[in-house]
Amino acid sequence: METILFLTPSDGALSKNALETLAATKQLADSLGATFSVGLWGDETQASADGLAACGAAKFFAVTGPEFAQSRYSTDSAAVEALCRASGATLVLGPSGSRWNRILAGVAHRLGGRADSHVTGLSVADGAPAIARWFYRQRMEGVLTRTQRPWVLALESGIAPAWQGAPGSATIEAVACTPAAPRSKVTGIESPAEDLQTIRPDADLLFVSGAGWTKKQPDGQIKTEEAQKIILDFLRLSRASLGSTKSLVDLHGEGQATLTFLSHMNQVGQTGSTPRHAKGLSTCCHGEEPHTVGWRFIGERRAISLDPNCGWARGKADVLYVADAFAVMDKVNALLAAK
Ligand SMILES: Cc1cc2nc3c(=O)[nH]c(=O)nc-3n(C[C@H](O)[C@H](O)[C@H](O)COP(=O)(O)OP(=O)(O)OC[C@H]3O[C@@H](n4cnc5c(N)ncnc54)[C@H](O)[C@@H]3O)c2cc1C
């Protein structure tokens, strides 16, 4: 029988992915006929435990203390190792994210187990837990099991509906952990202004911009400044996440006039990312990679292109608008602003 532990840092309101991972853990435990426990670590853990009181966990374990407030390899990995040992877990599941992804391999090694990241599905095969993950730049899906335990997993966002439930009162089993004195000290956090942060994994919509935005338009003009304004206005009004084709982000490296807020982090496709959003809208974009690989996990797909013969937009979009994206997005922005 598996002993299952759902783990997440307790650093304020739990993330959407943490609640999705909890829902997936609960479902897996039900399928295996097993119980599961919750493990938390952070400066303060009681409020998070209370928020999850109704989730059906058999036990709540927590490592609590000011030294666990900040994201840091040494303290995070020590806390998680202690939680895994205290719970005796054979299966450990946490939400993908910088904090969990950084430590899972190290923790699995210390426990003599195995780790897998980018897990996109959980199932039961012949009575044993199995995971799904994608290979070869998201082109093939594999389902695998392992005999080694503990098996430490990082679950991708978007694979289960987020757990919801009323807060209550949870009884925590405190787990002792004394990490080595940290060599690094967090003195503050610097992050770009919210409007400069164009990659928004939790957004409902992925807006993909293509190189057409910077190309000569039917009136003979290049309108990069105008394109920049239209796209930024749209992102501000819709809170969509911004993806880009490779051609467009590559222009920057070639010193050509381009959209200044784009970087390779925005690139979707075979050599970019394959984000998960409910909807996608590609604009001024012709390539295979953004329309097939980049859109692999997008629910409903639409495209705006001047090219009525673009086979990728026609073949991969649910709705194709053969239209000038400048005119369409201008109108969309006006409608959104009026709302
Ligand atoms: C090994 C390999 C890996 C690759 N990986 C990736 C990847 O990860 N991601 C990726 O994106 N690409 C990738 N590529 C490149 C990819 O094949 C395409 O070349 C690229 O995506 C094309 O970019 P684009 O659609 O922005 O530009 P273009 O092909 O130049 O298309 C621009 C489109 O904009 C349209 N347009 C112009 N003006 C307007 C307007 N006003 N309104 C509406 N439409 C307009 C044009 O009609 C045209 O269809 C890869 C290629 C290789 C070989």
Ligand as a Chemical Component Dictionary entry (heavy atoms), coordinates in Angstrom:
data_LIG
# 
_chem_comp.id                   LIG 
_chem_comp.type                 NON-POLYMER 
_chem_comp.pdbx_formal_charge   0 
_chem_comp.three_letter_code    LIG 
# 
loop_
_chem_comp_atom.comp_id 
_chem_comp_atom.atom_id 
_chem_comp_atom.alt_atom_id 
_chem_comp_atom.type_symbol 
_chem_comp_atom.charge 
_chem_comp_atom.model_Cartn_x 
_chem_comp_atom.model_Cartn_y 
_chem_comp_atom.model_Cartn_z 
_chem_comp_atom.pdbx_ordinal 
LIG C1  C1  C 0 14.301 23.312 -35.818 1  
LIG C2  C2  C 0 13.340 24.456 -35.857 2  
LIG C3  C3  C 0 12.725 24.831 -34.678 3  
LIG C4  C4  C 0 11.832 25.897 -34.660 4  
LIG N1  N1  N 0 11.220 26.225 -33.493 5  
LIG C5  C5  C 0 10.299 27.201 -33.498 6  
LIG C6  C6  C 0 9.594  27.525 -32.307 7  
LIG O1  O1  O 0 9.811  26.965 -31.240 8  
LIG N2  N2  N 0 8.673  28.508 -32.365 9  
LIG C7  C7  C 0 8.405  29.192 -33.529 10 
LIG O2  O2  O 0 7.559  30.083 -33.508 11 
LIG N3  N3  N 0 9.070  28.918 -34.648 12 
LIG C8  C8  C 0 10.013 27.927 -34.671 13 
LIG N4  N4  N 0 10.672 27.678 -35.821 14 
LIG C9  C9  C 0 10.448 28.547 -36.996 15 
LIG C10 C10 C 0 9.112  28.278 -37.669 16 
LIG O3  O3  O 0 9.243  27.161 -38.530 17 
LIG C11 C11 C 0 8.637  29.499 -38.498 18 
LIG O4  O4  O 0 9.652  29.880 -39.394 19 
LIG C12 C12 C 0 8.259  30.689 -37.657 20 
LIG O5  O5  O 0 7.426  30.300 -36.594 21 
LIG C13 C13 C 0 7.528  31.708 -38.518 22 
LIG O6  O6  O 0 7.304  32.848 -37.752 23 
LIG P1  P1  P 0 6.104  33.838 -38.025 24 
LIG O7  O7  O 0 4.866  33.064 -38.252 25 
LIG O8  O8  O 0 6.104  34.854 -36.943 26 
LIG O9  O9  O 0 6.578  34.658 -39.350 27 
LIG P2  P2  P 0 6.215  34.576 -40.861 28 
LIG O10 O10 O 0 6.396  33.202 -41.376 29 
LIG O11 O11 O 0 6.996  35.671 -41.474 30 
LIG O12 O12 O 0 4.662  34.907 -40.938 31 
LIG C14 C14 C 0 4.144  36.182 -40.774 32 
LIG C15 C15 C 0 2.658  36.121 -41.115 33 
LIG O13 O13 O 0 2.051  37.355 -40.735 34 
LIG C16 C16 C 0 1.019  37.629 -41.673 35 
LIG N5  N5  N 0 0.709  39.071 -41.585 36 
LIG C17 C17 C 0 1.487  40.135 -41.930 37 
LIG N6  N6  N 0 0.845  41.295 -41.646 38 
LIG C18 C18 C 0 -0.350 40.959 -41.109 39 
LIG C19 C19 C 0 -1.471 41.707 -40.644 40 
LIG N7  N7  N 0 -1.487 43.041 -40.672 41 
LIG N8  N8  N 0 -2.529 41.038 -40.150 42 
LIG C20 C20 C 0 -2.555 39.684 -40.146 43 
LIG N9  N9  N 0 -1.542 38.912 -40.599 44 
LIG C21 C21 C 0 -0.447 39.542 -41.063 45 
LIG C22 C22 C 0 1.631  37.197 -43.018 46 
LIG O14 O14 O 0 0.595  36.980 -43.967 47 
LIG C23 C23 C 0 2.360  35.922 -42.619 48 
LIG O15 O15 O 0 1.488  34.818 -42.764 49 
LIG C24 C24 C 0 11.562 26.608 -35.863 50 
LIG C25 C25 C 0 12.182 26.221 -37.046 51 
LIG C26 C26 C 0 13.078 25.168 -37.052 52 
LIG C27 C27 C 0 13.729 24.778 -38.336 53 
# 
loop_
_chem_comp_bond.comp_id 
_chem_comp_bond.atom_id_1 
_chem_comp_bond.atom_id_2 
_chem_comp_bond.value_order 
_chem_comp_bond.pdbx_ordinal 
LIG C1  C2  SING 1  
LIG C2  C3  SING 2  
LIG C2  C26 DOUB 3  
LIG C3  C4  DOUB 4  
LIG C4  N1  SING 5  
LIG C4  C24 SING 6  
LIG N1  C5  DOUB 7  
LIG C5  C6  SING 8  
LIG C5  C8  SING 9  
LIG C6  O1  DOUB 10 
LIG C6  N2  SING 11 
LIG N2  C7  SING 12 
LIG C7  O2  DOUB 13 
LIG C7  N3  SING 14 
LIG N3  C8  DOUB 15 
LIG C8  N4  SING 16 
LIG N4  C9  SING 17 
LIG N4  C24 SING 18 
LIG C9  C10 SING 19 
LIG C10 O3  SING 20 
LIG C10 C11 SING 21 
LIG C11 O4  SING 22 
LIG C11 C12 SING 23 
LIG C12 O5  SING 24 
LIG C12 C13 SING 25 
LIG C13 O6  SING 26 
LIG O6  P1  SING 27 
LIG P1  O7  DOUB 28 
LIG P1  O8  SING 29 
LIG P1  O9  SING 30 
LIG O9  P2  SING 31 
LIG P2  O10 DOUB 32 
LIG P2  O11 SING 33 
LIG P2  O12 SING 34 
LIG O12 C14 SING 35 
LIG C14 C15 SING 36 
LIG C15 O13 SING 37 
LIG C15 C23 SING 38 
LIG O13 C16 SING 39 
LIG C16 N5  SING 40 
LIG C16 C22 SING 41 
LIG N5  C17 SING 42 
LIG N5  C21 SING 43 
LIG C17 N6  DOUB 44 
LIG N6  C18 SING 45 
LIG C18 C19 SING 46 
LIG C18 C21 DOUB 47 
LIG C19 N7  SING 48 
LIG C19 N8  DOUB 49 
LIG N8  C20 SING 50 
LIG C20 N9  DOUB 51 
LIG N9  C21 SING 52 
LIG C22 O14 SING 53 
LIG C22 C23 SING 54 
LIG C23 O15 SING 55 
LIG C24 C25 DOUB 56 
LIG C25 C26 SING 57 
LIG C26 C27 SING 58 
# 
